[in-house]
Amino acid sequence: MNRHDVKGAVPCGARPTPKFHLGPLVATPGALEALGRNRSNGLEYLARHARGDWGDLCDEGKQSNDAALRTGARLLSAYRLGDGTKIWIITDAEIDDKHSRQATTILLPDEY
């Protein structure tokens, strides 16, 4: 088997490339409290989001995000923390022709 045989495989020690720029990172007070309660700084969820792992979304939501990668529209991911708390990560739509994003926000759904 050569390195091209496994679709999506990443060589040992290699880091997957982000699919888009996150822009500035912000988090709401509720999200910070939930992450702290779960002993997380949120980086693992931001990394998944940036790689295109949309978390706990339905197929339609995942397809919408995949399309947004091509069009520059807003991106949304949903994840469950260790205690079951749901967090969202939203990256705003592109704001210029350089594919810049205004911000990426970690929040609780009820803070939207």
C-alpha positions in Angstrom: 0.0 0.0 0.0 1.4 3.4 -0.8 0.6 6.8 0.7 -2.2 7.5 -1.8 -4.2 4.3 -0.9 -6.1 5.7 2.1 -8.3 8.6 1.3 -7.9 11.4 3.7 -5.0 9.8 5.5 -2.5 12.1 7.0 1.2 10.9 7.4 2.3 10.4 11.0 3.4 13.7 12.5 1.8 15.8 9.7 -0.8 18.4 10.6 -4.0 18.7 8.5 -4.2 22.0 6.6 -7.1 24.3 7.6 -9.7 24.7 4.9 -10.2 28.4 5.6 -8.9 31.3 7.7 -10.7 31.8 11.1 -10.0 35.5 11.4 -9.9 36.9 15.0 -11.1 34.5 17.7 -13.7 35.5 20.3 -15.8 33.5 22.8 -18.9 34.5 24.8 -19.0 34.4 28.6 -21.2 31.3 28.6 -18.9 29.4 26.2 -15.8 30.3 28.3 -17.5 29.1 31.5 -18.6 25.8 29.8 -15.1 25.2 28.4 -13.5 26.0 31.7 -15.9 23.6 33.5 -14.8 20.9 31.0 -11.1 21.7 31.4 -10.9 22.8 27.7 -9.4 25.9 26.1 -11.5 25.2 23.0 -8.5 24.8 20.7 -9.4 21.2 19.8 -12.9 22.3 18.6 -11.5 25.3 16.7 -9.0 22.9 15.0 -11.8 20.5 14.0 -13.9 23.4 12.7 -11.0 24.8 10.6 -10.4 21.3 9.1 -14.0 21.0 8.0 -15.1 18.6 10.7 -18.5 20.2 11.3 -19.3 18.1 14.4 -22.9 17.3 15.4 -24.7 18.8 12.4 -27.2 17.1 10.2 -26.2 16.1 6.7 -27.9 19.2 5.3 -25.9 21.5 7.6 -22.7 19.7 6.7 -23.5 20.1 3.0 -24.3 23.8 3.5 -20.9 24.3 5.2 -19.1 22.5 2.4 -20.8 24.8 -0.1 -19.9 27.8 2.0 -16.2 26.9 1.7 -16.6 27.5 -2.1 -18.8 30.6 -1.8 -17.4 32.4 1.3 -20.6 32.2 3.2 -20.9 31.8 7.0 -19.8 28.5 8.6 -21.3 26.8 11.6 -20.1 23.8 13.6 -21.7 22.2 16.7 -19.9 20.1 19.3 -20.7 18.5 22.6 -18.3 19.0 25.5 -17.5 16.2 28.0 -20.5 17.1 30.2 -22.9 17.2 27.3 -23.0 21.0 26.9 -23.4 22.0 23.3 -21.2 24.7 21.8 -21.4 26.3 18.4 -18.5 27.8 16.5 -19.5 30.3 13.9 -17.1 31.8 11.3 -18.5 34.9 9.6 -18.7 35.2 5.9 -15.8 36.4 3.9 -15.5 40.2 3.9 -13.1 40.7 1.0 -11.5 39.1 -2.1 -8.6 37.9 0.0 -10.9 35.4 1.8 -10.6 37.3 5.1 -13.2 36.5 7.7 -14.4 39.0 10.2 -14.3 36.7 13.2 -14.8 33.2 14.5 -17.0 32.9 17.7 -17.4 30.1 20.2 -20.8 30.4 21.9 -23.6 28.5 23.5 -26.7 28.1 21.2 -28.8 30.1 23.6 -26.4 33.0 23.3 -27.0 33.4 19.5 
